[in-house]
Amino acid sequence: MIDLHLLRTQPDTVKAAIARRGESTTALDETISCDRQHRQILGKINEMRSEINRISASVGSLHRDGRHNETAELKARSRELGNRLTEITAEADELAAQISRTLLKIPNLPADDCPSGASADDNVVTKVVGYDTDSYTECQRMPHWEIGEALGILDMNRAARMSGSMFAMYRGEGARLARALIEYGLDRNRDLYEEIRPPTLVRTEVMTSTGHLPKFVDDAYHIERDNLWPIPTAEVPLTSLLSGEIVDEADLPVRLMAHTSCFRREAGSAGSKTRGLLRVHEFDKVELYGFCTPAQAADIHAEILGRAEQAIADLGLAYRILDLCDADLGEASARTFDIEAYAPGADQWLEVSSVSWCRAYQARRANIRYRPRSTRPTEGKRTQMVHTLNGSGLAVPRVWAALVETHHQPDGRIAVPEALQPYMGGATAIG
């Protein structure tokens, strides 16, 4: 969530930042008003507690002096104050809860250098690699769902029979290709990133810590009986890995990676852009994640983006990088770069990685802090919020789709990129 102290001290700055996202500032005004009332009530509570303590001291003094008959009025006043204190403490608690509920619905503030825009149409393309629309052959213009069906490596019909539309089933070498992509995505990051295999079902507070709840409740699956949520991305459990903890600055950055299955309702999705593997409810993904200090954030952001980009480049796919404008940022993000691979058969740019810097937005929700180094013995070590960053190291379905289409050969087979061959048992082709 955003910093309440910043909203309190620089309301115009915060309002301007939220307005850049095309969001209403009404919730900010409500929060400011509630916060003002809350602090006023807290002041009254402190005054009343002080008066109760003074009365208690006076009553004690009178008892010690044997003047018991003079305490009745003071005791009555103390009871009156105690009853009133209970009432206004409840008011303060309700205001605090209301502030928290409202803050959970307010998105992150865009970074100052985030491009301005009104929609995804205003995202800035910063790089295009390997794309030439006239270079693709007829066989490469065949969509992956037709290639997959012809080779018996993708079975969307039986998957739909089992689970409904927008579920996929890989078969034979198609399943092996999916598994190979996961191993490829993990192995190339083992030099710096610790592999984690987190739970796939998490509690409500874990989903809330990343910003997926409460705003995106309609896009999430929920197991009501156990009040658990199948994760939409490994970012969710990885964020809570350090929940409630204080990390020494010397131990930052913390770099993590995880392969998990991910589940998304994709509410409202329909049409040609959901065919085949373009948009599915369940998919596998390798996630890269970082906890760091604010000073380290820019380098970690660039590092995750660079690793995700190289993974796509080494598979021989055409791709581009987009710098998302403020209106297209995710709820928790302050700055995001998307990597899109070109799928010539579907004739679409497919988002295969979204690399985001969330500043302290998620850490504030999950209460993750770090203890700064002290350069002098007299310096204090007041804790500060860490910054969090995340990005898809490799998302299987769309990479699978772009790879199958891009490397489809005239004889109907699929050439296996050299970087992926060790994970395919040395095979150079599928089919």
Salt bridges, closest charged atoms under 4 A:
GLU23 OE2 - LYS215 NZ 3.27
ASP29 OD1 - LYS15 NZ 2.61
ASP35 OD2 - ARG8 NE 2.74
ASP35 OD2 - ARG39 NE 3.23
GLU51 OE2 - ARG77 NE 3.29
GLU70 OE1 - ARG67 NH2 2.86
GLU80 OE2 - ARG77 NH1 3.47
GLU87 OE1 - ARG84 NH1 3.10
GLU91 OE2 - ARG84 NH1 3.73
GLU94 OE2 - ARG101 NH2 2.99
ASP113 OD2 - ARG335 NH1 3.00
ASP155 OD2 - ARG158 NH1 2.85
ASP155 OD2 - ARG171 NH1 3.06
GLU183 OE2 - ARG179 NH1 3.96
ASP187 OD1 - ARG190 NE 2.67
ASP191 OD2 - ARG307 NH2 2.87
GLU195 OE1 - ARG190 NH1 2.63
ASP248 OD1 - ARG371 NH1 3.13
GLU249 OE2 - ARG373 NH1 3.38
GLU266 OE1 - ARG279 NH1 3.08
ASP284 OD1 - HIS259 NE2 2.84
GLU287 OE1 - LYS285 NZ 2.41
GLU303 OE2 - ARG255 NE 2.77
GLU309 OE2 - LYS127 NZ 2.84
ASP314 OD2 - ARG188 NH2 2.85
ASP323 OD2 - ARG335 NH2 2.53
ASP326 OD2 - ARG20 NE 2.93
GLU331 OE1 - LYS215 NZ 3.24
GLU340 OE1 - ARG320 NE 2.71
ASP347 OD1 - ARG141 NH1 3.63
GLU379 OE2 - ARG376 NH2 3.37
GLU405 OE2 - HIS144 ND1 2.86
ASP411 OD2 - ARG413 NE 3.19
